[in-house]
Amino acid sequence: MQTFRLLCLAGSTRTDSYNYALAGTMAKQLSLTGINATLISLEDYPLPLFNADDETEKGLPDNAVRLSKLLAQHDGVFIASPEYNASLTPLLKNTLDWISRVPSDGRDPFNTPVFAIGSASPGKLGGMRSLAHLRQILVALGAIVIPEQISIGSAGNAFDDKGDLTGDREAAFLNNCASKLVQTAQRLKSLA
Ligand SMILES: Cc1cc2nc3c(=O)[nH]c(=O)nc-3n(C[C@H](O)[C@H](O)[C@H](O)COP(=O)(O)O)c2cc1C
């Protein structure tokens, strides 16, 4: 049987990032259900700010190629997206832009895995406005993004010391998002 693998990442490298915590909580939830889930930090994949002249002169950065291959090797991807001025962070947009420049070698980084998205913010809306933009970008890149998403407001109080969500409602949303991601990814994999 082929291995079924999910990847979790966040659009923030801030120390104590709420979104990295959310990506970690999702990875933990998936692992508890027996899914092979990996949490990565974009800190380990630094990329320059995209400039087409640099791309022409220096080619693609190794980390763009590494990330492209990594996405393509997974069946599902969860992205936790912070909200900056009602949109996604420059880090996440820059990362997606670089990955979109990597030529596909058969398994497309956006078309192979199924995507789920979530956000966390100290604000009451939980960063949900970033998700509309992130969804639009992923769909434009050919991704299937499941409708179920999660936004965690008042994020400073939302996680306990173990990284679990303190609110029952938030935990239920996370579980639902996790199970729908798994179901959709498994269904599409079985059709491939
Ligand atoms: C430039 C900037 C713009 C921000 N804009 C928003 C916003 O529009 N909505 C919101 O809920 N939080 C906003 N925030 C606050 C972030 O949600 C907060 O810094 C959060 O901790 C970022 O996510 P992280 O903890 O994963 O790094 C903004 C923060 C910065 C630095």
The ligand as a Tripos MOL2 file, in Angstrom:
@<TRIPOS>MOLECULE
LIG
   31    33     1     0     0
SMALL
NO_CHARGES

@<TRIPOS>ATOM
      1 C1          1.7710   44.3650    9.2710 C.3       1 LIG1
      2 C2          0.7430   43.6830   10.1220 C.ar      1 LIG1
      3 C3         -0.5750   43.7300    9.7620 C.ar      1 LIG1
      4 C4         -1.5480   43.0590   10.5240 C.ar      1 LIG1
      5 N1         -2.8360   43.0710   10.1020 N.ar      1 LIG1
      6 C5         -3.7490   42.3070   10.7550 C.ar      1 LIG1
      7 C6         -5.0800   42.1710   10.2410 C.ar      1 LIG1
      8 O1         -5.4450   42.7240    9.2220 O.2       1 LIG1
      9 N2         -5.9350   41.3680   10.9240 N.ar      1 LIG1
     10 C7         -5.5680   40.6980   12.0620 C.ar      1 LIG1
     11 O2         -6.3900   39.9770   12.6250 O.2       1 LIG1
     12 N3         -4.3080   40.8070   12.5690 N.ar      1 LIG1
     13 C8         -3.4050   41.5940   11.9380 C.ar      1 LIG1
     14 N4         -2.1140   41.6810   12.4130 N.ar      1 LIG1
     15 C9         -1.7700   41.0130   13.6690 C.3       1 LIG1
     16 C10        -1.3650   39.5530   13.4190 C.3       1 LIG1
     17 O3         -2.5420   38.7670   13.3480 O.3       1 LIG1
     18 C11        -0.4840   39.0850   14.5500 C.3       1 LIG1
     19 O4          0.7520   39.7950   14.5000 O.3       1 LIG1
     20 C12        -0.2610   37.5820   14.5540 C.3       1 LIG1
     21 O5          0.4200   37.2370   15.7410 O.3       1 LIG1
     22 C13         0.5240   37.1500   13.3190 C.3       1 LIG1
     23 O6          0.5450   35.7410   13.2160 O.3       1 LIG1
     24 P1          1.6820   34.8250   13.8880 P.3       1 LIG1
     25 O7          1.4270   34.8550   15.3770 O.co2     1 LIG1
     26 O8          1.4580   33.4830   13.3160 O.co2     1 LIG1
     27 O9          3.0160   35.4130   13.5400 O.co2     1 LIG1
     28 C14        -1.1520   42.3640   11.6890 C.ar      1 LIG1
     29 C15         0.2040   42.3380   12.0550 C.ar      1 LIG1
     30 C16         1.1350   42.9840   11.2910 C.ar      1 LIG1
     31 C17         2.6000   42.9110   11.6880 C.3       1 LIG1
@<TRIPOS>BOND
     1     1     2 1
     2     2     3 ar
     3     2    30 ar
     4     3     4 ar
     5     4     5 ar
     6     4    28 ar
     7     5     6 ar
     8     6     7 ar
     9     6    13 1
    10     7     8 2
    11     7     9 ar
    12     9    10 ar
    13    10    11 2
    14    10    12 ar
    15    12    13 ar
    16    13    14 ar
    17    14    15 1
    18    14    28 ar
    19    15    16 1
    20    16    17 1
    21    16    18 1
    22    18    19 1
    23    18    20 1
    24    20    21 1
    25    20    22 1
    26    22    23 1
    27    23    24 1
    28    24    25 2
    29    24    26 1
    30    24    27 1
    31    28    29 ar
    32    29    30 ar
    33    30    31 1
@<TRIPOS>SUBSTRUCTURE
     1 LIG1         1 GROUP 0 **** ****
